[in-house]
Amino acid sequence: METKNTKAAAEFIKSSDAVILTAGAGMGVDSGLPDFRGDQGFWKAYPMYRKLGINFMDAANPRHFSGDPAFGWGFYGHRLNLYRQTEPHAGFGVVLGWIKRYGLDYYVVTSNVDGQFQKSGFPDEKVYEIHGSIHHLQCAKPCRTQIWRNDLEVEVNFEEMRALCVPQCRYCREVARPNVLMFGDYFWVSVRSEAQQDRFDAFLRTHLGKRITIIEIGAGTGLPSIRHLSESLGYQNQNALIIRINPREAQIDRPHLSLCFSGLEGIRMLDHYL
Protein backbone atom coordinates (compact mmCIF):
# COMPACT_ATOMS: atom_id res chain seq x y z
CA MET A 1 0.00 0.00 0.00
CA GLU A 2 2.79 2.44 0.88
CA THR A 3 4.51 1.83 -2.47
CA LYS A 4 1.24 2.27 -4.35
CA ASN A 5 0.44 5.48 -2.48
CA THR A 6 3.95 6.84 -2.93
CA LYS A 7 3.89 6.24 -6.69
CA ALA A 8 0.48 7.88 -7.01
CA ALA A 9 1.63 10.84 -4.92
CA ALA A 10 4.73 11.32 -7.05
CA GLU A 11 2.69 11.29 -10.26
CA PHE A 12 0.33 13.92 -8.90
CA ILE A 13 3.22 16.18 -7.85
CA LYS A 14 4.71 16.00 -11.37
CA SER A 15 1.49 17.18 -12.97
CA SER A 16 0.60 19.88 -10.43
CA ASP A 17 0.48 23.60 -10.96
CA ALA A 18 1.54 24.34 -7.40
CA VAL A 19 2.63 22.72 -4.15
CA ILE A 20 1.64 23.76 -0.64
CA LEU A 21 3.93 22.34 2.01
CA THR A 22 2.20 22.21 5.40
CA ALA A 23 4.49 21.25 8.26
CA GLY A 24 4.26 20.53 11.97
CA ALA A 25 6.86 19.64 14.59
CA GLY A 26 7.62 16.31 12.89
CA MET A 27 9.32 18.18 10.07
CA GLY A 28 12.18 19.11 12.40
CA VAL A 29 12.65 15.77 14.16
CA ASP A 30 15.01 14.44 11.49
CA SER A 31 17.17 17.53 12.02
CA GLY A 32 17.51 16.48 15.65
CA LEU A 33 14.89 18.83 17.09
CA PRO A 34 12.53 17.58 19.84
CA ASP A 35 8.81 17.41 19.03
CA PHE A 36 7.64 17.49 22.70
CA ARG A 37 5.25 14.60 22.06
CA GLY A 38 3.53 14.18 25.45
CA ASP A 39 4.95 15.12 28.84
CA GLN A 40 7.56 12.33 28.72
CA GLY A 41 8.93 13.60 25.43
CA PHE A 42 9.10 17.14 26.77
CA TRP A 43 10.81 16.07 29.98
CA LYS A 44 13.33 14.00 28.06
CA ALA A 45 14.40 17.20 26.29
CA TYR A 46 14.15 19.29 29.48
CA PRO A 47 14.80 17.12 32.57
CA MET A 48 14.86 20.17 34.86
CA TYR A 49 11.16 20.77 34.19
CA ARG A 50 10.34 17.23 35.32
CA LYS A 51 11.80 18.07 38.73
CA LEU A 52 9.70 21.24 38.81
CA GLY A 53 6.56 19.43 37.61
CA ILE A 54 6.30 21.73 34.57
CA ASN A 55 5.01 20.50 31.21
CA PHE A 56 5.21 22.12 27.76
CA MET A 57 2.04 24.18 28.27
CA ASP A 58 3.41 25.51 31.57
CA ALA A 59 6.81 26.40 30.09
CA ALA A 60 5.34 28.02 26.96
CA ASN A 61 3.20 30.46 28.92
CA PRO A 62 3.35 34.25 28.49
CA ARG A 63 2.78 34.91 32.19
CA HIS A 64 6.48 34.19 32.87
CA PHE A 65 7.53 37.31 30.95
CA SER A 66 5.68 39.53 33.42
CA GLY A 67 6.19 37.48 36.60
CA ASP A 68 9.66 35.98 36.13
CA PRO A 69 11.16 36.92 32.73
CA ALA A 70 14.48 35.15 33.39
CA PHE A 71 12.52 31.92 33.79
CA GLY A 72 10.46 32.62 30.68
CA TRP A 73 13.60 33.28 28.68
CA GLY A 74 15.19 30.13 30.13
CA PHE A 75 12.94 28.02 27.93
CA TYR A 76 12.79 30.28 24.89
CA GLY A 77 16.44 31.27 25.08
CA HIS A 78 17.48 27.63 25.06
CA ARG A 79 15.18 26.91 22.12
CA LEU A 80 16.50 29.96 20.25
CA ASN A 81 20.08 28.76 20.67
CA LEU A 82 19.12 25.21 19.66
CA TYR A 83 17.42 26.37 16.47
CA ARG A 84 20.34 28.59 15.56
CA GLN A 85 22.76 25.68 15.96
CA THR A 86 20.63 23.11 14.09
CA GLU A 87 21.15 22.50 10.40
CA PRO A 88 17.96 21.60 8.48
CA HIS A 89 17.90 18.00 7.26
CA ALA A 90 18.37 17.14 3.60
CA GLY A 91 14.63 16.84 2.94
CA PHE A 92 14.19 20.60 2.82
CA GLY A 93 16.59 20.87 -0.10
CA VAL A 94 15.03 17.87 -1.85
CA VAL A 95 11.61 19.57 -1.87
CA LEU A 96 13.16 22.77 -3.25
CA GLY A 97 14.68 20.59 -5.97
CA TRP A 98 11.23 19.30 -6.99
CA ILE A 99 9.90 22.84 -7.15
CA LYS A 100 12.68 23.92 -9.52
CA ARG A 101 12.63 20.72 -11.58
CA TYR A 102 8.91 20.81 -12.33
CA GLY A 103 8.49 24.60 -12.42
CA LEU A 104 6.03 24.57 -9.53
CA ASP A 105 4.69 27.58 -7.73
CA TYR A 106 4.69 26.91 -4.00
CA TYR A 107 4.02 28.07 -0.48
CA VAL A 108 4.98 26.85 3.00
CA VAL A 109 2.58 26.95 5.95
CA THR A 110 4.03 25.83 9.26
CA SER A 111 3.22 25.83 12.95
CA ASN A 112 6.95 25.64 13.69
CA VAL A 113 8.61 28.77 15.05
CA ASP A 114 12.16 27.60 14.36
CA GLY A 115 12.89 29.32 11.04
CA GLN A 116 14.25 26.10 9.53
CA PHE A 117 12.54 26.65 6.18
CA GLN A 118 14.17 30.04 5.69
CA LYS A 119 17.50 28.64 6.89
CA SER A 120 17.32 25.90 4.23
CA GLY A 121 16.70 28.32 1.38
CA PHE A 122 12.95 28.98 1.25
CA PRO A 123 12.44 32.74 0.80
CA ASP A 124 10.70 34.50 3.67
CA GLU A 125 7.93 35.79 1.37
CA LYS A 126 6.94 32.17 0.62
CA VAL A 127 6.52 31.12 4.27
CA TYR A 128 3.48 31.56 6.51
CA GLU A 129 4.33 30.92 10.19
CA ILE A 130 0.94 30.59 11.88
CA HIS A 131 2.40 30.69 15.40
CA GLY A 132 5.03 33.35 14.77
CA SER A 133 8.81 33.09 14.91
CA ILE A 134 11.28 32.74 17.75
CA HIS A 135 13.73 34.77 15.65
CA HIS A 136 11.64 37.92 16.12
CA LEU A 137 10.88 39.95 19.24
CA GLN A 138 8.04 42.08 20.54
CA CYS A 139 7.36 44.01 23.72
CA ALA A 140 5.97 41.73 26.43
CA LYS A 141 3.30 44.26 27.52
CA PRO A 142 3.10 45.08 24.52
CA CYS A 143 3.71 48.82 24.39
CA ARG A 144 3.11 48.85 20.59
CA THR A 145 2.68 46.50 17.64
CA GLN A 146 6.24 46.71 16.31
CA ILE A 147 8.15 43.45 15.75
CA TRP A 148 11.89 43.30 15.18
CA ARG A 149 14.53 40.72 14.33
CA ASN A 150 16.12 38.96 17.29
CA ASP A 151 19.88 39.24 16.86
CA LEU A 152 20.66 38.91 20.58
CA GLU A 153 22.59 36.12 22.27
CA VAL A 154 20.60 34.73 25.19
CA GLU A 155 22.80 32.68 27.50
CA VAL A 156 20.91 30.15 29.64
CA ASN A 157 21.79 28.21 32.78
CA PHE A 158 20.41 24.85 31.64
CA GLU A 159 20.53 23.34 35.15
CA GLU A 160 18.11 25.97 36.44
CA MET A 161 16.44 26.85 33.12
CA ARG A 162 17.00 30.54 33.70
CA ALA A 163 18.40 33.12 31.30
CA LEU A 164 21.46 35.06 32.42
CA CYS A 165 20.19 38.14 30.58
CA VAL A 166 16.69 39.29 29.62
CA PRO A 167 16.13 41.04 26.26
CA GLN A 168 14.58 44.51 26.44
CA CYS A 169 11.96 46.19 24.31
CA ARG A 170 13.75 48.59 21.99
CA TYR A 171 11.00 51.18 22.50
CA CYS A 172 10.05 51.24 26.21
CA ARG A 173 13.07 49.33 27.60
CA GLU A 174 10.82 46.92 29.50
CA VAL A 175 10.93 43.15 28.95
CA ALA A 176 10.87 41.84 25.37
CA ARG A 177 9.60 38.37 24.49
CA PRO A 178 9.65 36.12 21.42
CA ASN A 179 7.03 36.92 18.80
CA VAL A 180 5.57 33.44 19.32
CA LEU A 181 1.96 32.49 20.04
CA MET A 182 2.03 30.78 23.45
CA PHE A 183 -0.69 28.99 25.42
CA GLY A 184 -3.41 31.31 26.73
CA ASP A 185 -1.66 34.19 25.01
CA TYR A 186 -3.51 37.52 24.86
CA PHE A 187 -0.33 39.54 24.31
CA TRP A 188 1.01 38.06 21.05
CA VAL A 189 1.46 40.70 18.37
CA SER A 190 0.16 38.95 15.28
CA VAL A 191 0.79 41.59 12.59
CA ARG A 192 3.74 39.76 11.02
CA SER A 193 1.85 36.47 10.74
CA GLU A 194 -1.24 38.31 9.48
CA ALA A 195 0.83 39.84 6.67
CA GLN A 196 2.13 36.35 5.84
CA GLN A 197 -1.44 35.06 5.78
CA ASP A 198 -2.49 37.85 3.41
CA ARG A 199 0.27 36.80 0.98
CA PHE A 200 -0.78 33.16 1.30
CA ASP A 201 -4.42 34.05 0.63
CA ALA A 202 -3.31 35.94 -2.51
CA PHE A 203 -1.37 32.83 -3.59
CA LEU A 204 -4.52 30.71 -3.15
CA ARG A 205 -6.60 33.13 -5.23
CA THR A 206 -4.01 32.92 -8.01
CA HIS A 207 -4.36 29.12 -8.09
CA LEU A 208 -8.10 28.88 -7.57
CA GLY A 209 -9.36 25.66 -9.17
CA LYS A 210 -5.89 24.61 -10.33
CA ARG A 211 -4.16 21.30 -9.64
CA ILE A 212 -2.50 21.64 -6.24
CA THR A 213 -0.55 19.12 -4.18
CA ILE A 214 -0.68 19.65 -0.42
CA ILE A 215 2.24 17.82 1.18
CA GLU A 216 1.66 17.66 4.93
CA ILE A 217 4.65 16.57 6.99
CA GLY A 218 4.80 15.77 10.69
CA ALA A 219 1.54 17.42 11.74
CA GLY A 220 0.02 15.56 14.69
CA THR A 221 -3.41 15.49 16.30
CA GLY A 222 -2.36 16.97 19.66
CA LEU A 223 -2.45 20.51 18.27
CA PRO A 224 -4.18 19.87 14.94
CA SER A 225 -4.08 23.35 13.41
CA ILE A 226 -1.89 22.25 10.47
CA ARG A 227 -3.91 19.06 9.87
CA HIS A 228 -7.13 21.09 9.83
CA LEU A 229 -5.62 23.57 7.39
CA SER A 230 -4.44 20.81 5.05
CA GLU A 231 -7.87 19.18 5.08
CA SER A 232 -9.64 22.49 4.54
CA LEU A 233 -7.46 23.24 1.51
CA GLY A 234 -7.76 19.73 0.12
CA TYR A 235 -11.46 19.17 0.63
CA GLN A 236 -12.51 22.54 -0.79
CA ASN A 237 -10.65 22.07 -4.08
CA GLN A 238 -11.64 19.01 -6.11
CA ASN A 239 -8.38 19.36 -8.07
CA ALA A 240 -6.23 19.18 -4.92
CA LEU A 241 -4.56 16.14 -3.36
CA ILE A 242 -3.32 15.89 0.23
CA ILE A 243 -0.26 13.72 0.84
CA ARG A 244 -0.06 13.15 4.59
CA ILE A 245 3.40 12.02 5.76
CA ASN A 246 3.35 10.95 9.39
CA PRO A 247 4.94 7.93 11.12
CA ARG A 248 2.09 7.42 13.63
CA GLU A 249 -0.96 9.42 12.56
CA ALA A 250 -1.02 9.23 8.77
CA GLN A 251 -4.72 8.31 8.40
CA ILE A 252 -6.75 10.34 5.89
CA ASP A 253 -9.82 9.66 3.77
CA ARG A 254 -9.57 8.83 0.08
CA PRO A 255 -8.84 10.12 -2.48
CA HIS A 256 -6.10 11.70 -0.39
CA LEU A 257 -3.01 9.65 0.37
CA SER A 258 -1.26 8.62 3.58
CA LEU A 259 2.43 7.75 3.81
CA CYS A 260 3.44 6.23 7.13
CA PHE A 261 6.99 7.60 7.27
CA SER A 262 9.01 10.19 9.12
CA GLY A 263 9.37 13.48 7.30
CA LEU A 264 12.79 12.84 5.78
CA GLU A 265 12.00 9.21 4.95
CA GLY A 266 8.73 10.18 3.25
CA ILE A 267 10.45 12.89 1.21
CA ARG A 268 13.14 10.44 0.13
CA MET A 269 10.54 7.86 -0.88
CA LEU A 270 8.72 10.44 -3.01
CA ASP A 271 12.02 11.58 -4.48
CA HIS A 272 12.81 8.00 -5.52
CA TYR A 273 9.64 7.87 -7.66
CA LEU A 274 10.05 11.42 -8.90
WOKA-V905629 format. One record per residue. RES is the residue in three letters. PSI is psi in whole degrees, -180 to 180 (none if undefined). BURIAL is + if it has 16 or more other ideal C-beta (glycine too) atoms within 10 Angstrom, else -. Layout:
<<RES:PSI:BURIAL> <RES:PSI:BURIAL>>
This chain:
<<MET:-42:-> <GLU:-41:-> <THR:-44:-> <LYS:-46:-> <ASN:-41:+> <THR:-42:+> <LYS:-46:-> <ALA:-40:-> <ALA:-44:+> <ALA:-41:+> <GLU:-38:-> <PHE:-41:+> <ILE:-45:+> <LYS:-36:-> <SER:10:-> <SER:158:+> <ASP:-30:+> <ALA:159:+> <VAL:134:+> <ILE:120:+> <LEU:114:+> <THR:129:+> <ALA:137:+> <GLY:-163:+> <ALA:-29:+> <GLY:-19:+> <MET:-30:+> <GLY:-9:+> <VAL:-40:+> <ASP:-11:+> <SER:-5:+> <GLY:8:-> <LEU:143:+> <PRO:148:+> <ASP:-1:+> <PHE:37:+> <ARG:104:+> <GLY:167:-> <ASP:-38:-> <GLN:-41:-> <GLY:-39:-> <PHE:-45:+> <TRP:-27:+> <LYS:-39:-> <ALA:-33:-> <TYR:78:+> <PRO:-27:-> <MET:-35:+> <TYR:-26:+> <ARG:-44:-> <LYS:-35:-> <LEU:-7:-> <GLY:31:-> <ILE:129:+> <ASN:-175:+> <PHE:-43:+> <MET:-36:-> <ASP:-42:-> <ALA:-39:+> <ALA:57:+> <ASN:130:+> <PRO:-17:+> <ARG:-26:-> <HIS:-29:+> <PHE:-14:+> <SER:-35:-> <GLY:-39:-> <ASP:76:-> <PRO:-30:+> <ALA:-35:+> <PHE:-43:+> <GLY:-43:+> <TRP:-15:+> <GLY:-47:+> <PHE:-52:+> <TYR:-29:+> <GLY:-41:+> <HIS:-43:+> <ARG:-41:+> <LEU:-48:+> <ASN:-40:-> <LEU:-45:-> <TYR:-35:+> <ARG:-34:-> <GLN:-19:-> <THR:132:+> <GLU:130:-> <PRO:143:+> <HIS:169:+> <ALA:-22:-> <GLY:-32:+> <PHE:-48:+> <GLY:-33:-> <VAL:-45:-> <VAL:-42:+> <LEU:-35:+> <GLY:-40:-> <TRP:-44:+> <ILE:-44:+> <LYS:-41:-> <ARG:-42:-> <TYR:8:-> <GLY:42:-> <LEU:138:+> <ASP:159:+> <TYR:164:+> <TYR:151:+> <VAL:131:+> <VAL:124:+> <THR:147:+> <SER:-5:+> <ASN:143:+> <VAL:12:+> <ASP:-12:+> <GLY:18:+> <GLN:-32:+> <PHE:-48:+> <GLN:-39:+> <LYS:-29:+> <SER:0:+> <GLY:-2:-> <PHE:128:+> <PRO:146:-> <ASP:-33:-> <GLU:-3:-> <LYS:14:+> <VAL:131:+> <TYR:110:+> <GLU:100:+> <ILE:-22:+> <HIS:14:+> <GLY:-165:+> <SER:134:+> <ILE:-14:+> <HIS:9:+> <HIS:152:+> <LEU:159:+> <GLN:166:+> <CYS:140:+> <ALA:-23:+> <LYS:-48:-> <PRO:150:+> <CYS:-21:-> <ARG:179:-> <THR:10:-> <GLN:144:-> <ILE:139:+> <TRP:159:-> <ARG:138:-> <ASN:102:+> <ASP:12:-> <LEU:153:-> <GLU:125:-> <VAL:101:+> <GLU:138:-> <VAL:136:+> <ASN:102:-> <PHE:-30:-> <GLU:-32:-> <GLU:-7:-> <MET:51:+> <ARG:139:+> <ALA:143:+> <LEU:-12:-> <CYS:150:-> <VAL:120:+> <PRO:147:+> <GLN:150:+> <CYS:132:+> <ARG:-9:-> <TYR:-49:-> <CYS:-5:-> <ARG:11:-> <GLU:-168:+> <VAL:136:+> <ALA:157:+> <ARG:164:+> <PRO:146:+> <ASN:64:+> <VAL:136:+> <LEU:116:+> <MET:-178:+> <PHE:133:-> <GLY:40:-> <ASP:110:+> <TYR:2:-> <PHE:1:+> <TRP:130:+> <VAL:111:+> <SER:7:+> <VAL:-35:-> <ARG:-46:+> <SER:-34:+> <GLU:-39:-> <ALA:-39:-> <GLN:-41:+> <GLN:-40:-> <ASP:-42:-> <ARG:-38:-> <PHE:-42:+> <ASP:-39:-> <ALA:-39:-> <PHE:-45:+> <LEU:-40:+> <ARG:-37:-> <THR:-33:-> <HIS:23:+> <LEU:124:-> <GLY:-3:-> <LYS:172:-> <ARG:112:-> <ILE:133:+> <THR:127:+> <ILE:109:+> <ILE:107:+> <GLU:128:+> <ILE:123:+> <GLY:35:+> <ALA:112:+> <GLY:-176:+> <THR:-10:-> <GLY:-50:-> <LEU:90:-> <PRO:25:-> <SER:-42:-> <ILE:-41:+> <ARG:-43:+> <HIS:-40:-> <LEU:-47:+> <SER:-47:+> <GLU:-40:+> <SER:-46:-> <LEU:-42:+> <GLY:-37:+> <TYR:-24:-> <GLN:-16:-> <ASN:111:+> <GLN:-14:-> <ASN:9:-> <ALA:151:+> <LEU:131:+> <ILE:129:+> <ILE:108:+> <ARG:113:+> <ILE:114:+> <ASN:130:+> <PRO:-21:-> <ARG:-29:-> <GLU:57:+> <ALA:-4:+> <GLN:137:-> <ILE:149:+> <ASP:147:-> <ARG:150:-> <PRO:2:-> <HIS:161:+> <LEU:140:+> <SER:137:+> <LEU:114:+> <CYS:73:+> <PHE:163:+> <SER:170:+> <GLY:-54:+> <LEU:-41:+> <GLU:-43:-> <GLY:-42:+> <ILE:-42:+> <ARG:-37:-> <MET:-44:+> <LEU:-40:+> <ASP:-33:-> <HIS:-43:-> <TYR:-21:-> <LEU:none:+>>
